[in-house]
């Protein structure tokens, strides 16, 4: 029996499995998540999580298409938010628009690039966002880590500010109209569904 051949086939099989299981989910053209994210005043006191003080700023609900998902393990923020989701709603949930936009994530940012704009820059920027996800419990964390591009998610919880006794802090944006550093949402996820 040729062990090198067996190992080679096993590696090819594993690579094929990784490729197909992580492939973005395609949809027919058309808006899949029509509603804008909803936020309201939060009537919730601060609480402790993983050694950090969490202050809810606004209640938050969103139904969106996952444009990209990135996992983090080594930065300090991973203590709270092990997953970032780049999410799109409205035109940014439509395959006929997304096919002309290249999307990526790194270093806690979401990036997009176009050769020609399928819709206006303003629509792209106000219909998508990078969101840092703080799971409320281990089951939600497991679900967040299973998400892949193309899926539809419904998330409810709070936009929050996190603080530590050493002075470190991380605060959510409260608008979808900002861009750049500080424009990401920091979401404490109380409930999530994935389709």
FIDOKE-167910 format. One line per field, with one value per atom (N, C-alpha, C): residue number from 1; residue in one letter; chain; y, z, x. Coordinates in Angstrom, 1 decimal, padded with zeros to 4 digits. Layout:
% FIDOKE-167910
pos <- c(NUM ...)
code <- c(A ...)
unit <- c(A ...)
Y <- c(Y ...)
Z <- c(Z ...)
X <- c(X ...)
% end
This chain:
% FIDOKE-167910
pos <- c(1 1 1 2 2 2 3 3 3 4 4 4 5 5 5 6 6 6 7 7 7 8 8 8 9 9 9 10 10 10 11 11 11 12 12 12 13 13 13 14 14 14 15 15 15 16 16 16 17 17 17 18 18 18 19 19 19 20 20 20 21 21 21 22 22 22 23 23 23 24 24 24 25 25 25 26 26 26 27 27 27 28 28 28 29 29 29 30 30 30 31 31 31 32 32 32 33 33 33 34 34 34 35 35 35 36 36 36 37 37 37 38 38 38 39 39 39 40 40 40 41 41 41 42 42 42 43 43 43 44 44 44 45 45 45 46 46 46 47 47 47 48 48 48 49 49 49 50 50 50 51 51 51 52 52 52 53 53 53 54 54 54 55 55 55 56 56 56 57 57 57 58 58 58 59 59 59 60 60 60 61 61 61 62 62 62 63 63 63 64 64 64 65 65 65 66 66 66 67 67 67 68 68 68 69 69 69 70 70 70 71 71 71 72 72 72 73 73 73 74 74 74 75 75 75 76 76 76 77 77 77 78 78 78 79 79 79 80 80 80 81 81 81 82 82 82 83 83 83 84 84 84 85 85 85 86 86 86 87 87 87 88 88 88 89 89 89 90 90 90 91 91 91 92 92 92 93 93 93 94 94 94 95 95 95 96 96 96 97 97 97 98 98 98 99 99 99 100 100 100 101 101 101 102 102 102 103 103 103 104 104 104 105 105 105 106 106 106 107 107 107 108 108 108 109 109 109 110 110 110 111 111 111 112 112 112 113 113 113 114 114 114 115 115 115 116 116 116 117 117 117 118 118 118 119 119 119 120 120 120 121 121 121 122 122 122 123 123 123 124 124 124 125 125 125 126 126 126 127 127 127 128 128 128 129 129 129 130 130 130 131 131 131 132 132 132 133 133 133 134 134 134 135 135 135 136 136 136 137 137 137 138 138 138 139 139 139 140 140 140 141 141 141 142 142 142 143 143 143 144 144 144 145 145 145 146 146 146 147 147 147 148 148 148 149 149 149 150 150 150 151 151 151 152 152 152 153 153 153 154 154 154 155 155 155 156 156 156 157 157 157 158 158 158 159 159 159 160 160 160 161 161 161 162 162 162 163 163 163 164 164 164 165 165 165 166 166 166 167 167 167 168 168 168 169 169 169 170 170 170 171 171 171 172 172 172 173 173 173 174 174 174 175 175 175 176 176 176 177 177 177 178 178 178 179 179 179 180 180 180 181 181 181 182 182 182 183 183 183 184 184 184 185 185 185 186 186 186 187 187 187 188 188 188 189 189 189 190 190 190 191 191 191 192 192 192 193 193 193 194 194 194 195 195 195)
code <- c(X X X X X X X X X X X X X X X X X X X X X X X X X X X X X X X X X X X X X X X X X X X X X X X X X X X X X X X X X X X X X X X X X X X X X X X X X X X X X X X X X X X X X X X X X X X X X X X X X X X X X X X X X X X X X X X X X X X X X X X X X X X X X X X X X X X X X X X X X X X X X X X X X X X X X X X X X X X X X X X X X X X X X X X X X X X X X X X X X X X X X X X X X X X X X X X X X X X X X X X X X X X X X X X X X X X X X X X X X X X X X X X X X X X X X X X X X X X X X X X X X X X X X X X X X X X X X X X X X X X X X X X X X X X X X X X X X X X X X X X X X X X X X X X X X X X X X X X X X X X X X X X X X X X X X X X X X X X X X X X X X X X X X X X X X X X X X X X X X X X X X X X X X X X X X X X X X X X X X X X X X X X X X X X X X X X X X X X X X X X X X X X X X X X X X X X X X X X X X X X X X X X X X X X X X X X X X X X X X X X X X X X X X X X X X X X X X X X X X X X X X X X X X X X X X X X X X X X X X X X X X X X X X X X X X X X X X X X X X X X X X X X X X X X X X X X X X X X X X X X X X X X X X X X X X X X X X X X X X X X X X X X X X X X X X X X X X X X X X X X X X X X X X X X X X X X X X X X X X X X X X X X X X X X X X X X X X X X X X X X X X X X X X)
unit <- c(A A A A A A A A A A A A A A A A A A A A A A A A A A A A A A A A A A A A A A A A A A A A A A A A A A A A A A A A A A A A A A A A A A A A A A A A A A A A A A A A A A A A A A A A A A A A A A A A A A A A A A A A A A A A A A A A A A A A A A A A A A A A A A A A A A A A A A A A A A A A A A A A A A A A A A A A A A A A A A A A A A A A A A A A A A A A A A A A A A A A A A A A A A A A A A A A A A A A A A A A A A A A A A A A A A A A A A A A A A A A A A A A A A A A A A A A A A A A A A A A A A A A A A A A A A A A A A A A A A A A A A A A A A A A A A A A A A A A A A A A A A A A A A A A A A A A A A A A A A A A A A A A A A A A A A A A A A A A A A A A A A A A A A A A A A A A A A A A A A A A A A A A A A A A A A A A A A A A A A A A A A A A A A A A A A A A A A A A A A A A A A A A A A A A A A A A A A A A A A A A A A A A A A A A A A A A A A A A A A A A A A A A A A A A A A A A A A A A A A A A A A A A A A A A A A A A A A A A A A A A A A A A A A A A A A A A A A A A A A A A A A A A A A A A A A A A A A A A A A A A A A A A A A A A A A A A A A A A A A A A A A A A A A A A A A A A A A A A A A A A A A A A A A A A A A A A A A A A A A A A A A A A A A A A A A A A A A A A A A A A A A A A A)
Y <- c(-001.2 000.0 001.2 002.2 003.4 004.5 004.7 005.7 007.1 007.4 008.7 009.0 008.0 008.2 008.4 007.6 007.8 009.1 009.6 010.9 012.0 011.8 012.8 012.9 011.7 011.8 012.3 012.0 012.6 014.1 014.6 016.1 016.7 016.1 016.6 016.6 015.5 015.5 016.5 016.7 017.8 019.2 019.4 020.7 020.9 019.9 020.0 020.3 019.6 019.8 021.3 021.8 023.1 024.1 023.9 024.8 024.9 023.7 023.7 024.1 023.8 024.1 025.6 026.2 027.7 028.6 028.0 028.8 029.7 030.9 031.8 031.1 031.4 030.9 031.9 031.3 032.2 032.2 033.4 033.5 034.1 034.0 034.7 036.2 036.9 038.4 038.9 040.0 040.6 040.8 041.8 042.2 041.1 040.6 039.6 040.1 041.2 041.8 043.3 043.6 044.9 045.9 045.5 046.5 047.0 048.3 049.0 048.4 048.4 048.0 048.9 048.3 049.0 049.2 050.4 050.7 051.7 051.5 052.3 052.5 053.4 053.6 052.3 052.1 050.8 051.1 050.3 050.4 049.2 049.2 048.1 048.6 048.2 048.6 047.9 048.5 047.9 046.6 045.7 044.4 044.0 043.0 042.5 041.2 041.2 040.0 039.8 038.7 038.3 039.3 040.0 040.9 042.4 042.6 043.9 044.4 045.7 046.3 046.6 046.1 046.4 047.3 048.4 049.4 049.4 048.9 049.0 050.4 050.8 052.2 052.3 051.3 051.2 049.8 049.5 048.2 048.1 046.9 046.7 045.5 045.6 044.4 044.6 043.5 043.6 042.2 042.3 041.2 041.6 040.7 041.1 039.9 040.1 039.1 039.2 038.1 038.1 038.2 039.3 039.6 038.9 038.8 038.2 037.9 036.9 036.6 036.4 037.0 036.8 036.5 035.5 035.1 035.6 036.0 036.6 035.8 035.5 034.8 035.5 036.3 036.8 038.2 039.0 040.4 040.5 041.6 041.8 041.7 042.3 042.4 041.0 040.0 038.6 038.1 038.6 038.3 038.5 039.5 039.8 039.4 039.8 039.6 038.7 037.4 036.5 036.5 037.1 037.1 038.5 038.9 040.1 039.6 040.3 040.0 041.3 041.2 042.3 042.0 042.9 042.6 043.6 043.2 044.0 043.9 045.0 045.0 045.9 045.9 046.7 046.2 047.2 046.8 046.0 046.1 045.3 043.8 043.4 042.0 041.4 042.1 041.7 041.2 039.9 039.3 040.1 040.8 041.5 042.8 043.2 044.3 043.8 042.7 042.2 041.5 041.1 040.4 041.4 042.7 043.7 044.3 043.8 044.3 043.3 043.6 042.7 043.1 042.1 042.3 041.5 042.1 041.4 042.0 041.3 041.8 041.5 042.4 042.1 043.2 042.9 043.8 044.6 043.9 044.4 045.5 045.5 046.4 045.5 046.1 045.6 046.5 045.8 046.6 046.2 047.1 046.8 047.6 047.0 047.6 047.3 048.3 048.1 048.6 048.0 048.5 049.6 049.4 050.3 050.2 051.3 051.3 050.7 049.6 049.1 049.9 050.6 051.5 052.6 053.7 054.8 054.4 055.1 054.9 055.1 056.1 056.3 055.1 054.5 053.3 052.2 052.0 050.9 051.1 052.4 052.7 052.7 053.1 053.1 051.9 050.9 049.7 048.5 048.7 047.7 048.2 047.3 047.6 046.4 046.7 045.7 045.7 044.6 044.5 043.5 044.0 043.1 042.5 041.1 040.4 039.8 040.3 039.8 038.8 037.5 036.5 036.6 036.5 036.4 035.1 034.1 032.8 031.9 030.7 029.8 029.2 029.1 028.6 029.7 030.9 032.0 032.1 032.0 032.0 030.9 029.7 028.6 028.9 029.5 029.9 030.9 031.9 033.0 032.4 031.5 030.9 030.0 029.6 028.7 029.5 030.8 031.6 031.7 031.7 031.9 032.9 033.5 034.5 033.9 034.8 034.5 034.1 033.7 033.4 034.6 034.4 035.5 035.3 036.4 036.3 037.4 037.0 037.9 038.0 039.2 039.3 040.4 040.1 041.1 041.2 042.4 042.6 044.1 044.5 045.9 046.3 047.6 048.3 048.7 048.5 048.6 049.4 049.8 050.2 049.3 048.8 048.0 048.7 048.5 049.2 048.2 048.5 047.7 048.6 048.0 048.8 049.4 048.9 049.5 050.7 051.1 052.3 051.9 050.7 050.2 050.4 050.8 050.9 050.7 050.3 050.0 050.4 051.3 051.8 051.7 051.3 051.1 052.4 052.3 053.4 053.3 054.4 054.4 054.8 054.9 055.3 054.4 054.3 053.6 054.5 055.8 056.8 057.1 056.5 056.9 055.8 056.2 055.2 055.4 054.4 054.5 054.1 054.5 054.1 054.6 053.7 054.0 053.9 053.4 053.3 052.0 051.0 049.7 049.6 048.7 048.5 047.4 047.6 046.6 046.1 044.8 044.3 043.2 043.3 042.3 041.5 040.2 039.4 038.5 038.9 038.1 036.9 037.1 036.1 036.2 035.0 035.0 033.8 034.0 033.0 033.1 031.9 031.8 031.1 031.6 030.9 030.9)
Z <- c(000.0 000.0 000.0 -000.9 -001.0 -000.1 001.0 002.0 001.5 000.6 000.1 -000.8 -001.6 -002.4 -001.6 -000.5 000.3 001.0 001.5 002.1 001.1 -000.2 -001.2 -001.5 -001.6 -001.9 -000.7 000.5 001.7 001.7 001.4 001.3 000.2 -000.9 -002.0 -001.6 -000.9 -000.5 000.6 001.5 002.5 001.9 000.9 000.3 -000.5 -001.2 -001.9 -000.9 000.2 001.2 001.7 002.0 002.5 001.5 000.2 -000.9 -001.0 -001.1 -001.3 -000.1 001.1 002.3 002.7 002.2 002.5 001.3 000.3 -000.9 -000.5 -001.0 -000.7 -001.3 -000.6 -001.1 -002.1 -003.3 -004.4 -004.3 -004.7 -004.7 -006.1 -006.4 -007.6 -007.4 -008.5 -008.3 -007.6 -006.9 -006.1 -004.7 -004.1 -002.7 -001.8 -000.9 000.0 001.4 001.8 003.1 002.8 002.9 002.4 003.5 004.8 005.9 006.3 006.7 007.3 008.7 009.3 010.7 011.6 012.7 013.6 014.9 015.4 016.7 017.5 018.8 019.7 021.0 021.9 023.2 023.9 024.6 025.3 026.8 027.3 028.7 029.4 029.4 029.9 030.7 031.9 032.7 032.2 032.6 032.2 032.9 032.4 032.9 032.7 033.3 033.2 032.3 031.4 030.5 030.3 030.6 030.4 030.9 032.0 032.7 032.1 031.3 030.7 031.1 031.2 031.5 030.2 030.0 028.8 029.0 028.3 028.5 027.2 027.2 026.1 025.7 024.5 024.0 023.3 022.5 021.7 021.6 021.6 021.1 019.6 019.1 017.7 017.1 015.9 015.2 013.7 013.1 011.7 011.0 009.8 008.9 007.7 007.4 006.4 005.7 004.6 003.9 004.4 004.6 005.0 003.8 003.7 002.6 002.8 004.1 004.4 005.9 006.4 007.8 008.1 009.2 009.6 011.0 011.4 012.7 013.3 014.6 015.2 016.5 016.8 018.0 018.8 018.1 018.7 019.2 018.7 019.2 020.5 021.2 022.5 022.3 021.2 021.0 020.9 020.5 020.4 021.7 022.8 024.1 024.2 023.4 023.4 022.1 021.0 019.6 018.8 018.8 018.0 016.5 016.2 014.8 014.3 013.2 012.5 011.3 011.1 009.9 009.1 007.8 006.9 006.4 006.7 006.4 005.4 004.5 003.6 003.6 003.4 003.3 002.1 001.8 000.6 -000.6 -001.4 -002.7 -002.4 -001.2 -000.9 -000.4 -000.6 -000.4 -001.8 -002.9 -004.2 -005.0 -005.5 -006.3 -007.5 -008.1 -009.3 -009.1 -007.8 -007.5 -007.0 -006.1 -005.5 -006.5 -007.6 -008.6 -009.1 -009.0 -009.5 -008.3 -007.1 -006.0 -005.4 -005.2 -004.6 -003.1 -002.2 -000.8 000.0 001.0 001.8 003.2 004.2 005.6 006.1 006.9 007.6 008.6 009.7 010.8 011.3 011.4 011.9 011.0 009.7 008.8 007.7 007.0 005.8 004.6 003.5 002.3 001.1 000.3 -001.0 -002.1 -003.3 -004.5 -005.7 -006.6 -007.8 -009.0 -010.2 -011.4 -012.0 -011.9 -012.3 -011.2 -010.8 -009.7 -010.3 -009.7 -010.1 -009.5 -008.3 -007.7 -007.1 -006.6 -006.1 -004.9 -004.8 -003.6 -002.3 -002.2 -001.0 -000.7 -001.7 -001.4 -000.9 -001.5 -001.0 000.5 000.8 002.1 003.2 002.8 003.8 003.8 002.9 002.9 003.3 003.9 004.4 005.5 006.3 007.4 007.9 008.6 009.3 010.7 011.3 012.6 013.5 014.6 015.6 016.4 016.5 017.2 018.5 019.6 020.9 021.3 021.3 021.6 023.1 023.4 024.7 025.4 024.7 025.3 024.3 024.8 023.9 022.7 022.8 021.7 020.6 021.0 020.0 019.4 020.2 019.6 018.6 018.9 017.9 016.6 016.7 015.5 014.7 015.4 014.7 014.0 014.6 014.0 012.8 012.7 011.6 010.3 010.5 009.4 008.2 007.0 005.8 004.9 004.0 003.0 002.2 002.0 001.3 002.1 003.4 004.3 004.7 005.0 005.6 007.1 007.9 009.3 009.8 010.9 011.7 013.1 013.5 014.8 015.6 016.9 017.8 019.1 019.6 020.8 021.1 021.3 021.6 020.9 020.5 020.2 021.5 021.7 023.1 023.1 024.3 024.5 025.6 025.3 026.2 026.8 028.2 028.9 029.8 030.0 030.9 032.0 033.1 034.2 033.9 032.9 032.5 031.5 031.2 030.4 028.9 028.6 027.2 027.0 025.8 025.5 024.0 023.7 022.3 022.2 021.4 021.3 019.9 019.9 018.6 018.0 016.6 015.9 016.1 016.0 016.2 014.9 013.8 012.5 011.4 010.3 009.2 008.1 008.5 007.5 007.6 008.6 008.7 008.0 007.8 007.2 007.9 007.7 008.2 009.7 010.3 011.7 012.6 013.4 014.4 013.8 012.5 011.9 012.0 012.6 012.8 013.9 013.9 015.0 015.9 017.2 018.2 018.7 018.4 018.6 019.7 020.8 021.8 021.3 020.9 020.2 021.2 021.4 022.3 021.6 020.3 019.5 018.1 017.4 016.0 015.4 014.1 013.3 011.9 011.3 010.1 009.1 007.8 006.7 005.5)
X <- c(000.8 000.0 000.9 000.6 001.4 000.8 001.5 001.0 001.0 002.0 002.1 000.9 000.5 -000.7 -002.0 -002.1 -003.3 -003.3 -002.2 -002.1 -002.4 -001.9 -002.2 -003.7 -004.3 -005.8 -006.6 -006.1 -006.8 -006.6 -005.5 -005.3 -006.1 -006.2 -007.0 -008.5 -008.9 -010.3 -010.6 -009.7 -009.9 -010.0 -009.1 -009.1 -010.4 -010.9 -012.1 -013.3 -013.3 -014.3 -014.3 -013.1 -013.0 -013.4 -013.1 -013.4 -015.0 -015.6 -017.1 -017.9 -017.4 -018.2 -018.0 -017.0 -016.8 -017.2 -017.7 -018.1 -019.3 -019.3 -020.5 -021.8 -022.9 -024.2 -024.7 -025.1 -025.6 -027.1 -027.7 -029.1 -029.5 -030.8 -031.4 -031.3 -031.2 -031.2 -032.5 -032.3 -033.4 -033.0 -033.6 -033.3 -033.8 -032.9 -033.3 -033.6 -033.0 -033.2 -033.6 -034.9 -035.4 -035.4 -035.5 -035.7 -034.4 -034.4 -033.2 -033.0 -031.8 -031.6 -032.5 -033.0 -033.8 -033.1 -033.1 -032.5 -033.3 -033.4 -034.2 -033.4 -033.9 -033.3 -033.2 -032.1 -031.9 -032.3 -033.2 -033.6 -032.9 -031.6 -030.8 -029.6 -029.4 -028.3 -027.0 -025.9 -024.6 -024.4 -023.6 -023.3 -021.9 -021.4 -020.1 -020.0 -019.0 -018.9 -017.4 -016.9 -015.5 -014.5 -014.8 -013.9 -014.1 -015.1 -015.3 -016.7 -016.9 -018.1 -018.8 -020.0 -020.8 -021.9 -021.9 -023.0 -023.9 -025.1 -026.0 -026.3 -026.2 -026.4 -027.8 -028.1 -029.3 -029.7 -031.0 -031.5 -031.3 -031.1 -030.7 -031.3 -031.9 -032.3 -032.0 -031.5 -031.2 -031.5 -032.0 -032.0 -031.2 -030.2 -029.2 -028.6 -028.0 -027.2 -025.8 -025.2 -023.8 -022.9 -022.2 -021.3 -019.9 -019.5 -018.2 -018.3 -017.5 -017.4 -015.9 -015.4 -014.0 -014.0 -013.1 -012.9 -011.6 -011.6 -010.5 -010.2 -008.9 -008.5 -007.4 -006.6 -005.4 -005.4 -006.3 -006.4 -007.2 -007.0 -007.7 -009.2 -009.7 -011.1 -011.7 -010.9 -011.5 -012.0 -011.5 -012.1 -013.6 -014.0 -015.5 -016.1 -015.5 -016.1 -015.2 -015.4 -014.5 -014.9 -016.0 -016.5 -016.9 -016.4 -017.0 -017.8 -018.9 -019.7 -019.9 -019.5 -019.9 -021.3 -022.2 -023.6 -024.2 -025.1 -025.7 -027.2 -027.9 -029.3 -029.7 -031.0 -031.4 -030.6 -030.1 -029.4 -028.2 -027.6 -026.5 -026.8 -028.0 -028.4 -028.8 -028.6 -029.1 -027.9 -028.0 -026.9 -026.6 -027.6 -027.4 -026.5 -026.4 -025.5 -024.2 -024.3 -023.1 -022.1 -022.6 -021.7 -020.7 -020.9 -019.9 -019.1 -019.2 -018.5 -017.6 -016.3 -015.4 -015.3 -015.5 -015.6 -014.6 -014.0 -013.0 -013.1 -012.5 -012.3 -010.9 -010.4 -009.1 -008.9 -008.2 -007.9 -009.1 -010.2 -011.5 -012.1 -011.8 -012.4 -013.0 -014.0 -014.6 -014.3 -013.9 -013.4 -014.3 -014.6 -015.2 -014.5 -014.6 -014.0 -014.8 -014.9 -015.7 -014.8 -015.0 -014.5 -015.4 -016.7 -017.7 -018.9 -019.4 -020.4 -021.7 -022.2 -023.5 -024.7 -024.4 -025.3 -024.4 -025.0 -024.1 -023.3 -022.1 -021.3 -022.1 -022.9 -023.7 -024.6 -025.2 -026.1 -025.2 -024.0 -023.2 -022.8 -022.4 -021.9 -023.0 -024.2 -025.3 -026.2 -025.9 -026.6 -025.7 -024.6 -023.7 -022.9 -022.4 -021.5 -020.8 -019.6 -018.9 -019.3 -019.7 -020.2 -019.4 -018.9 -018.2 -019.3 -019.3 -020.3 -019.9 -020.6 -020.3 -021.4 -021.1 -022.2 -022.6 -023.9 -024.4 -024.1 -023.9 -023.6 -022.9 -022.6 -021.7 -022.5 -023.8 -024.6 -024.6 -024.8 -024.8 -023.4 -022.4 -021.0 -020.8 -021.3 -021.1 -021.9 -023.1 -023.8 -023.1 -022.5 -021.8 -020.6 -019.9 -018.7 -019.1 -020.3 -020.7 -021.2 -021.4 -021.9 -021.0 -021.5 -020.7 -021.4 -020.6 -021.1 -022.3 -023.3 -024.4 -025.6 -025.4 -026.5 -027.3 -028.5 -029.3 -029.3 -029.1 -029.2 -030.1 -030.8 -031.6 -031.0 -030.6 -029.9 -030.6 -030.7 -031.3 -030.4 -030.3 -029.5 -029.3 -028.1 -027.8 -026.5 -026.5 -025.3 -024.7 -023.4 -022.8 -021.5 -021.1 -019.7 -019.2 -017.9 -017.2 -016.0 -015.8 -014.7 -014.0 -012.8 -012.0 -011.4 -011.0 -010.5 -009.1 -008.4 -007.1 -007.3 -008.5 -008.7 -009.1 -008.9 -009.3 -010.8 -011.2 -012.7 -012.9 -014.1 -014.5 -016.0 -016.3 -017.7 -018.3 -019.5 -020.2 -020.6 -020.6 -021.2 -022.7 -023.4 -024.9 -025.6 -024.8 -025.4 -024.9 -025.6 -025.1 -024.5 -024.4 -024.0 -022.5 -021.8 -020.4 -019.5 -018.3 -017.3 -016.0 -015.1 -013.8 -013.7 -012.6 -012.3 -013.4 -013.9 -015.0 -016.4 -016.5 -017.8 -018.5 -017.8 -018.3 -019.3 -020.2 -021.1 -020.5 -020.7 -020.3 -021.6 -021.9 -023.3 -023.2 -023.9 -024.1 -025.3 -025.0 -026.0 -026.8 -028.1 -028.9 -029.6 -029.9 -030.7 -030.2 -030.1 -029.8 -030.4 -030.9 -031.3 -030.6 -030.4 -029.6 -030.4 -030.5 -031.1 -030.3)
% end
